[in-house]
Amino acid sequence: MWAEIPRPRTWEDFEQVLADFAHHELQDLGADRYGRSGQSQHGIDILARDRTKESAPVWGIQAKRYESSPTTAEAVRDLNDALEHFEDLSVFVLA
């Protein structure tokens, strides 16, 4: 079901919305923001997986601020950065 979500007031609020999405959609109560502001996050803001399934895929969610839609090259660069540090990543979301 589609819902209108107001624009978050801060970047941290946006990341928390993404973490809440992972909590709900993946049933992952352990999903949380990876790292903190000023720390290297290696292309991942949130790591999550469906913890109700034994071999569930690992999701990596990257929150990015672009003035316009990212280019393919920018998206691939973000994906490669994530895969370089998280080899078991199965799903990559660029939000």
MIMI-583670 format. One record per atom (N, C-alpha, C): residue number from 1; chain; atom name; y negated, z, x. Coordinates in steps of 0.02 Angstrom, whole numbers. Each point is the difference from the previous one (the first is absolute). Example, Ala and Ser with C-alpha at 12.3 -4.5 7.8 and 13.67 -1.06 7.14 Angstrom:
<recs>
rec num = 1, chaine = A, atome = N, y = 284, z = 390, x = 660
rec num = 1, chaine = A, atome = CA, y = -59, z = 0, x = -45
rec num = 1, chaine = A, atome = C, y = -60, z = 0, x = 45
rec num = 2, chaine = A, atome = N, y = -53, z = -36, x = -18
rec num = 2, chaine = A, atome = CA, y = -59, z = 3, x = 42
rec num = 2, chaine = A, atome = C, y = -55, z = 37, x = -39
</recs>
This chain:
<recs>
rec num = 1, chaine = A, atome = N, y = 59, z = 0, x = 42
rec num = 1, chaine = A, atome = CA, y = -59, z = 0, x = -42
rec num = 1, chaine = A, atome = C, y = -62, z = 0, x = 44
rec num = 2, chaine = A, atome = N, y = -47, z = -42, x = -14
rec num = 2, chaine = A, atome = CA, y = -62, z = -6, x = 38
rec num = 2, chaine = A, atome = C, y = -49, z = 54, x = -23
rec num = 3, chaine = A, atome = N, y = -33, z = 30, x = 48
rec num = 3, chaine = A, atome = CA, y = -50, z = 51, x = -16
rec num = 3, chaine = A, atome = C, y = -62, z = -13, x = 42
rec num = 4, chaine = A, atome = N, y = -57, z = 8, x = -29
rec num = 4, chaine = A, atome = CA, y = -63, z = -6, x = 37
rec num = 4, chaine = A, atome = C, y = -10, z = 65, x = 39
rec num = 5, chaine = A, atome = N, y = -6, z = -8, x = 65
rec num = 5, chaine = A, atome = CA, y = -9, z = 58, x = 44
rec num = 5, chaine = A, atome = C, y = -70, z = -4, x = 30
rec num = 6, chaine = A, atome = N, y = -40, z = 53, x = -8
rec num = 6, chaine = A, atome = CA, y = -67, z = -2, x = 28
rec num = 6, chaine = A, atome = C, y = 2, z = -4, x = 76
rec num = 7, chaine = A, atome = N, y = -49, z = -32, x = 29
rec num = 7, chaine = A, atome = CA, y = -5, z = -6, x = 73
rec num = 7, chaine = A, atome = C, y = -4, z = 70, x = 31
rec num = 8, chaine = A, atome = N, y = 43, z = 14, x = 50
rec num = 8, chaine = A, atome = CA, y = -3, z = 65, x = 32
rec num = 8, chaine = A, atome = C, y = -67, z = 11, x = 34
rec num = 9, chaine = A, atome = N, y = -21, z = 63, x = 3
rec num = 9, chaine = A, atome = CA, y = -65, z = 17, x = 30
rec num = 9, chaine = A, atome = C, y = 1, z = -3, x = 75
rec num = 10, chaine = A, atome = N, y = 58, z = 14, x = 30
rec num = 10, chaine = A, atome = CA, y = 4, z = 1, x = 73
rec num = 10, chaine = A, atome = C, y = 63, z = -38, x = 21
rec num = 11, chaine = A, atome = N, y = 2, z = -17, x = 65
rec num = 11, chaine = A, atome = CA, y = 58, z = -34, x = 28
rec num = 11, chaine = A, atome = C, y = 62, z = 46, x = -5
rec num = 12, chaine = A, atome = N, y = -9, z = 64, x = 11
rec num = 12, chaine = A, atome = CA, y = 55, z = 47, x = -5
rec num = 12, chaine = A, atome = C, y = 28, z = 2, x = -71
rec num = 13, chaine = A, atome = N, y = -44, z = -5, x = -50
rec num = 13, chaine = A, atome = CA, y = 23, z = -2, x = -70
rec num = 13, chaine = A, atome = C, y = 42, z = -62, x = -12
rec num = 14, chaine = A, atome = N, y = -20, z = -57, x = 29
rec num = 14, chaine = A, atome = CA, y = 39, z = -62, x = -8
rec num = 14, chaine = A, atome = C, y = 70, z = 8, x = 30
rec num = 15, chaine = A, atome = N, y = 4, z = 29, x = 60
rec num = 15, chaine = A, atome = CA, y = 65, z = 12, x = 31
rec num = 15, chaine = A, atome = C, y = 41, z = 47, x = -43
rec num = 16, chaine = A, atome = N, y = -32, z = 50, x = -30
rec num = 16, chaine = A, atome = CA, y = 38, z = 47, x = -42
rec num = 16, chaine = A, atome = C, y = 26, z = -35, x = -63
rec num = 17, chaine = A, atome = N, y = -38, z = -47, x = -28
rec num = 17, chaine = A, atome = CA, y = 25, z = -38, x = -58
rec num = 17, chaine = A, atome = C, y = 63, z = -38, x = 20
rec num = 18, chaine = A, atome = N, y = 0, z = -30, x = 60
rec num = 18, chaine = A, atome = CA, y = 58, z = -37, x = 24
rec num = 18, chaine = A, atome = C, y = 60, z = 48, x = 10
rec num = 19, chaine = A, atome = N, y = -13, z = 59, x = 28
rec num = 19, chaine = A, atome = CA, y = 54, z = 49, x = 9
rec num = 19, chaine = A, atome = C, y = 27, z = 23, x = -67
rec num = 20, chaine = A, atome = N, y = -44, z = 10, x = -49
rec num = 20, chaine = A, atome = CA, y = 22, z = 19, x = -67
rec num = 20, chaine = A, atome = C, y = 43, z = -55, x = -32
rec num = 21, chaine = A, atome = N, y = -19, z = -63, x = 12
rec num = 21, chaine = A, atome = CA, y = 40, z = -56, x = -25
rec num = 21, chaine = A, atome = C, y = 70, z = 3, x = 29
rec num = 22, chaine = A, atome = N, y = 5, z = 12, x = 65
rec num = 22, chaine = A, atome = CA, y = 65, z = 4, x = 33
rec num = 22, chaine = A, atome = C, y = 40, z = 59, x = -28
rec num = 23, chaine = A, atome = N, y = -33, z = 56, x = -11
rec num = 23, chaine = A, atome = CA, y = 34, z = 58, x = -30
rec num = 23, chaine = A, atome = C, y = 32, z = -21, x = -67
rec num = 24, chaine = A, atome = N, y = -39, z = -33, x = -41
rec num = 24, chaine = A, atome = CA, y = 22, z = -17, x = -68
rec num = 24, chaine = A, atome = C, y = 51, z = -57, x = 0
rec num = 25, chaine = A, atome = N, y = -15, z = -55, x = 32
rec num = 25, chaine = A, atome = CA, y = 42, z = -59, x = -3
rec num = 25, chaine = A, atome = C, y = 65, z = 7, x = 39
rec num = 26, chaine = A, atome = N, y = -2, z = 36, x = 55
rec num = 26, chaine = A, atome = CA, y = 59, z = 6, x = 42
rec num = 26, chaine = A, atome = C, y = 35, z = 68, x = -7
rec num = 27, chaine = A, atome = N, y = -26, z = 42, x = -44
rec num = 27, chaine = A, atome = CA, y = 29, z = 67, x = -8
rec num = 27, chaine = A, atome = C, y = 2, z = 36, x = 67
rec num = 28, chaine = A, atome = N, y = -51, z = -11, x = 41
rec num = 28, chaine = A, atome = CA, y = -1, z = 30, x = 67
rec num = 28, chaine = A, atome = C, y = -54, z = 54, x = 2
rec num = 29, chaine = A, atome = N, y = 21, z = 61, x = -12
rec num = 29, chaine = A, atome = CA, y = -48, z = 55, x = 2
rec num = 29, chaine = A, atome = C, y = -22, z = 14, x = 71
rec num = 30, chaine = A, atome = N, y = 35, z = -28, x = 49
rec num = 30, chaine = A, atome = CA, y = -19, z = 8, x = 70
rec num = 30, chaine = A, atome = C, y = -49, z = -53, x = 24
rec num = 31, chaine = A, atome = N, y = -13, z = -50, x = -42
rec num = 31, chaine = A, atome = CA, y = -47, z = -53, x = 21
rec num = 31, chaine = A, atome = C, y = -68, z = 31, x = 11
rec num = 32, chaine = A, atome = N, y = -29, z = -15, x = 57
rec num = 32, chaine = A, atome = CA, y = -65, z = 28, x = 15
rec num = 32, chaine = A, atome = C, y = -35, z = -45, x = 50
rec num = 33, chaine = A, atome = N, y = -63, z = 14, x = 9
rec num = 33, chaine = A, atome = CA, y = -39, z = -38, x = 48
rec num = 33, chaine = A, atome = C, y = 27, z = 12, x = 70
rec num = 34, chaine = A, atome = N, y = 7, z = -54, x = 37
rec num = 34, chaine = A, atome = CA, y = 27, z = 4, x = 68
rec num = 34, chaine = A, atome = C, y = -58, z = 5, x = 48
rec num = 35, chaine = A, atome = N, y = -2, z = 54, x = 37
rec num = 35, chaine = A, atome = CA, y = -55, z = 10, x = 47
rec num = 35, chaine = A, atome = C, y = -63, z = 20, x = -37
rec num = 36, chaine = A, atome = N, y = -52, z = 7, x = 37
rec num = 36, chaine = A, atome = CA, y = -64, z = 20, x = -29
rec num = 36, chaine = A, atome = C, y = -55, z = -41, x = 32
rec num = 37, chaine = A, atome = N, y = -59, z = 5, x = -28
rec num = 37, chaine = A, atome = CA, y = -57, z = -37, x = 26
rec num = 37, chaine = A, atome = C, y = -10, z = 14, x = 74
rec num = 38, chaine = A, atome = N, y = -8, z = -53, x = 39
rec num = 38, chaine = A, atome = CA, y = -10, z = 7, x = 71
rec num = 38, chaine = A, atome = C, y = 65, z = -4, x = 40
rec num = 39, chaine = A, atome = N, y = 57, z = 5, x = -33
rec num = 39, chaine = A, atome = CA, y = 65, z = -7, x = 33
rec num = 39, chaine = A, atome = C, y = 24, z = -71, x = -7
rec num = 40, chaine = A, atome = N, y = 38, z = -23, x = 49
rec num = 40, chaine = A, atome = CA, y = 31, z = -66, x = -5
rec num = 40, chaine = A, atome = C, y = 55, z = 2, x = -52
rec num = 41, chaine = A, atome = N, y = -2, z = -45, x = -49
rec num = 41, chaine = A, atome = CA, y = 49, z = -1, x = -53
rec num = 41, chaine = A, atome = C, y = 47, z = -60, x = 6
rec num = 42, chaine = A, atome = N, y = -11, z = -43, x = 48
rec num = 42, chaine = A, atome = CA, y = 43, z = -57, x = 13
rec num = 42, chaine = A, atome = C, y = 12, z = -43, x = -61
rec num = 43, chaine = A, atome = N, y = -53, z = -12, x = -38
rec num = 43, chaine = A, atome = CA, y = 5, z = -46, x = -57
rec num = 43, chaine = A, atome = C, y = 30, z = 29, x = -63
rec num = 44, chaine = A, atome = N, y = 11, z = 65, x = -2
rec num = 44, chaine = A, atome = CA, y = 29, z = 32, x = -59
rec num = 44, chaine = A, atome = C, y = -43, z = 60, x = -20
rec num = 45, chaine = A, atome = N, y = -19, z = 1, x = -64
rec num = 45, chaine = A, atome = CA, y = -36, z = 59, x = -26
rec num = 45, chaine = A, atome = C, y = 47, z = 46, x = -39
rec num = 46, chaine = A, atome = N, y = 53, z = -30, x = -31
rec num = 46, chaine = A, atome = CA, y = 46, z = 40, x = -40
rec num = 46, chaine = A, atome = C, y = 71, z = -25, x = 14
rec num = 47, chaine = A, atome = N, y = 46, z = 45, x = 13
rec num = 47, chaine = A, atome = CA, y = 71, z = -15, x = 6
rec num = 47, chaine = A, atome = C, y = 35, z = 30, x = -60
rec num = 48, chaine = A, atome = N, y = 45, z = -39, x = -30
rec num = 48, chaine = A, atome = CA, y = 35, z = 25, x = -60
rec num = 48, chaine = A, atome = C, y = 66, z = -36, x = -8
rec num = 49, chaine = A, atome = N, y = 45, z = 31, x = -39
rec num = 49, chaine = A, atome = CA, y = 62, z = -33, x = -21
rec num = 49, chaine = A, atome = C, y = 25, z = 36, x = -62
rec num = 50, chaine = A, atome = N, y = 44, z = -33, x = -37
rec num = 50, chaine = A, atome = CA, y = 29, z = 29, x = -60
rec num = 50, chaine = A, atome = C, y = 53, z = 50, x = 22
rec num = 51, chaine = A, atome = N, y = -16, z = 63, x = -3
rec num = 51, chaine = A, atome = CA, y = 46, z = 51, x = 26
rec num = 51, chaine = A, atome = C, y = 58, z = 14, x = -47
rec num = 52, chaine = A, atome = N, y = 1, z = -32, x = -59
rec num = 52, chaine = A, atome = CA, y = 57, z = 8, x = -44
rec num = 52, chaine = A, atome = C, y = 57, z = -46, x = 19
rec num = 53, chaine = A, atome = N, y = -13, z = -47, x = 46
rec num = 53, chaine = A, atome = CA, y = 51, z = -48, x = 22
rec num = 53, chaine = A, atome = C, y = 14, z = 11, x = 74
rec num = 54, chaine = A, atome = N, y = 63, z = 1, x = 18
rec num = 54, chaine = A, atome = CA, y = 20, z = 16, x = 68
rec num = 54, chaine = A, atome = C, y = -27, z = -48, x = 52
rec num = 55, chaine = A, atome = N, y = 5, z = -64, x = -12
rec num = 55, chaine = A, atome = CA, y = -22, z = -50, x = 49
rec num = 55, chaine = A, atome = C, y = -60, z = -39, x = -25
rec num = 56, chaine = A, atome = N, y = -48, z = 35, x = -27
rec num = 56, chaine = A, atome = CA, y = -59, z = -32, x = -29
rec num = 56, chaine = A, atome = C, y = -44, z = -30, x = 55
rec num = 57, chaine = A, atome = N, y = -32, z = -57, x = -15
rec num = 57, chaine = A, atome = CA, y = -45, z = -29, x = 49
rec num = 57, chaine = A, atome = C, y = -60, z = 45, x = 14
rec num = 58, chaine = A, atome = N, y = -23, z = -4, x = 61
rec num = 58, chaine = A, atome = CA, y = -60, z = 37, x = 22
rec num = 58, chaine = A, atome = C, y = -61, z = -43, x = -13
rec num = 59, chaine = A, atome = N, y = -49, z = 29, x = -35
rec num = 59, chaine = A, atome = CA, y = -62, z = -35, x = -15
rec num = 59, chaine = A, atome = C, y = -55, z = 24, x = 48
rec num = 60, chaine = A, atome = N, y = -39, z = -46, x = 24
rec num = 60, chaine = A, atome = CA, y = -60, z = 15, x = 38
rec num = 60, chaine = A, atome = C, y = -59, z = -29, x = -38
rec num = 61, chaine = A, atome = N, y = -49, z = 42, x = -14
rec num = 61, chaine = A, atome = CA, y = -59, z = -22, x = -37
rec num = 61, chaine = A, atome = C, y = -61, z = 6, x = 45
rec num = 62, chaine = A, atome = N, y = -37, z = -54, x = 6
rec num = 62, chaine = A, atome = CA, y = -60, z = -2, x = 41
rec num = 62, chaine = A, atome = C, y = -60, z = -12, x = -45
rec num = 63, chaine = A, atome = N, y = -47, z = 47, x = 1
rec num = 63, chaine = A, atome = CA, y = -62, z = -8, x = -38
rec num = 63, chaine = A, atome = C, y = -51, z = -32, x = 46
rec num = 64, chaine = A, atome = N, y = -27, z = -56, x = -21
rec num = 64, chaine = A, atome = CA, y = -48, z = -36, x = 42
rec num = 64, chaine = A, atome = C, y = -63, z = -14, x = -39
rec num = 65, chaine = A, atome = N, y = -55, z = 0, x = 35
rec num = 65, chaine = A, atome = CA, y = -64, z = -18, x = -30
rec num = 65, chaine = A, atome = C, y = -21, z = -67, x = 28
rec num = 66, chaine = A, atome = N, y = -1, z = -50, x = -43
rec num = 66, chaine = A, atome = CA, y = -21, z = -67, x = 18
rec num = 66, chaine = A, atome = C, y = -59, z = -19, x = -45
rec num = 67, chaine = A, atome = N, y = -46, z = -38, x = 26
rec num = 67, chaine = A, atome = CA, y = -55, z = -24, x = -41
rec num = 67, chaine = A, atome = C, y = 24, z = -55, x = -48
rec num = 68, chaine = A, atome = N, y = 53, z = -36, x = 20
rec num = 68, chaine = A, atome = CA, y = 31, z = -50, x = -42
rec num = 68, chaine = A, atome = C, y = 76, z = 4, x = 13
rec num = 69, chaine = A, atome = N, y = 38, z = -41, x = -34
rec num = 69, chaine = A, atome = CA, y = 72, z = 2, x = 9
rec num = 69, chaine = A, atome = C, y = 16, z = -11, x = 74
rec num = 70, chaine = A, atome = N, y = 50, z = 37, x = 26
rec num = 70, chaine = A, atome = CA, y = 17, z = -8, x = 70
rec num = 70, chaine = A, atome = C, y = 31, z = -69, x = 13
rec num = 71, chaine = A, atome = N, y = -10, z = -25, x = 59
rec num = 71, chaine = A, atome = CA, y = 31, z = -63, x = 19
rec num = 71, chaine = A, atome = C, y = 74, z = 13, x = 13
rec num = 72, chaine = A, atome = N, y = 38, z = -53, x = 2
rec num = 72, chaine = A, atome = CA, y = 71, z = 6, x = 16
rec num = 72, chaine = A, atome = C, y = 8, z = 31, x = 69
rec num = 73, chaine = A, atome = N, y = -41, z = -21, x = 47
rec num = 73, chaine = A, atome = CA, y = 4, z = 26, x = 68
rec num = 73, chaine = A, atome = C, y = -13, z = 76, x = 2
rec num = 74, chaine = A, atome = N, y = -49, z = 23, x = -39
rec num = 74, chaine = A, atome = CA, y = -14, z = 72, x = -2
rec num = 74, chaine = A, atome = C, y = 59, z = 38, x = -30
rec num = 75, chaine = A, atome = N, y = 28, z = -26, x = -54
rec num = 75, chaine = A, atome = CA, y = 57, z = 33, x = -33
rec num = 75, chaine = A, atome = C, y = 60, z = 2, x = 47
rec num = 76, chaine = A, atome = N, y = 14, z = -55, x = 34
rec num = 76, chaine = A, atome = CA, y = 56, z = -3, x = 46
rec num = 76, chaine = A, atome = C, y = -11, z = 49, x = 58
rec num = 77, chaine = A, atome = N, y = -61, z = 5, x = 24
rec num = 77, chaine = A, atome = CA, y = -15, z = 47, x = 54
rec num = 77, chaine = A, atome = C, y = 14, z = 72, x = -22
rec num = 78, chaine = A, atome = N, y = -21, z = 17, x = -61
rec num = 78, chaine = A, atome = CA, y = 14, z = 68, x = -27
rec num = 78, chaine = A, atome = C, y = 75, z = 11, x = -7
rec num = 79, chaine = A, atome = N, y = 36, z = -49, x = -25
rec num = 79, chaine = A, atome = CA, y = 72, z = 6, x = -8
rec num = 79, chaine = A, atome = C, y = 34, z = 9, x = 67
rec num = 80, chaine = A, atome = N, y = -18, z = -40, x = 49
rec num = 80, chaine = A, atome = CA, y = 31, z = 5, x = 66
rec num = 80, chaine = A, atome = C, y = -14, z = 67, x = 33
rec num = 81, chaine = A, atome = N, y = -61, z = 27, x = -10
rec num = 81, chaine = A, atome = CA, y = -17, z = 66, x = 27
rec num = 81, chaine = A, atome = C, y = 46, z = 52, x = -31
rec num = 82, chaine = A, atome = N, y = 10, z = -3, x = -65
rec num = 82, chaine = A, atome = CA, y = 43, z = 47, x = -35
rec num = 82, chaine = A, atome = C, y = 72, z = -6, x = 24
rec num = 83, chaine = A, atome = N, y = 26, z = -61, x = 5
rec num = 83, chaine = A, atome = CA, y = 69, z = -10, x = 20
rec num = 83, chaine = A, atome = C, y = 13, z = 20, x = 72
rec num = 84, chaine = A, atome = N, y = -51, z = -5, x = 42
rec num = 84, chaine = A, atome = CA, y = 7, z = 20, x = 70
rec num = 84, chaine = A, atome = C, y = 14, z = 74, x = 6
rec num = 85, chaine = A, atome = N, y = -25, z = 40, x = -46
rec num = 85, chaine = A, atome = CA, y = 7, z = 73, x = 4
rec num = 85, chaine = A, atome = C, y = 49, z = 28, x = -50
rec num = 86, chaine = A, atome = N, y = 17, z = -39, x = -52
rec num = 86, chaine = A, atome = CA, y = 46, z = 24, x = -52
rec num = 86, chaine = A, atome = C, y = 53, z = -54, x = -12
rec num = 87, chaine = A, atome = N, y = 51, z = 0, x = 42
rec num = 87, chaine = A, atome = CA, y = 51, z = -52, x = -2
rec num = 87, chaine = A, atome = C, y = 41, z = 0, x = -64
rec num = 88, chaine = A, atome = N, y = 6, z = 58, x = -34
rec num = 88, chaine = A, atome = CA, y = 40, z = 3, x = -61
rec num = 88, chaine = A, atome = C, y = -41, z = -16, x = -63
rec num = 89, chaine = A, atome = N, y = -60, z = -25, x = 8
rec num = 89, chaine = A, atome = CA, y = -43, z = -18, x = -57
rec num = 89, chaine = A, atome = C, y = 31, z = -59, x = -38
rec num = 90, chaine = A, atome = N, y = 8, z = 8, x = -65
rec num = 90, chaine = A, atome = CA, y = 28, z = -54, x = -42
rec num = 90, chaine = A, atome = C, y = -53, z = -33, x = -43
rec num = 91, chaine = A, atome = N, y = -49, z = 39, x = -21
rec num = 91, chaine = A, atome = CA, y = -53, z = -26, x = -44
rec num = 91, chaine = A, atome = C, y = -67, z = 18, x = 30
rec num = 92, chaine = A, atome = N, y = -45, z = -50, x = 4
rec num = 92, chaine = A, atome = CA, y = -67, z = 11, x = 26
rec num = 92, chaine = A, atome = C, y = -49, z = -19, x = -54
rec num = 93, chaine = A, atome = N, y = -43, z = 47, x = -17
rec num = 93, chaine = A, atome = CA, y = -51, z = -12, x = -52
rec num = 93, chaine = A, atome = C, y = -68, z = 4, x = 33
rec num = 94, chaine = A, atome = N, y = -39, z = -53, x = -8
rec num = 94, chaine = A, atome = CA, y = -68, z = -2, x = 25
rec num = 94, chaine = A, atome = C, y = -46, z = 8, x = -61
rec num = 95, chaine = A, atome = N, y = -31, z = 58, x = -6
rec num = 95, chaine = A, atome = CA, y = -41, z = 14, x = -60
rec num = 95, chaine = A, atome = C, y = -73, z = -1, x = 19
</recs>
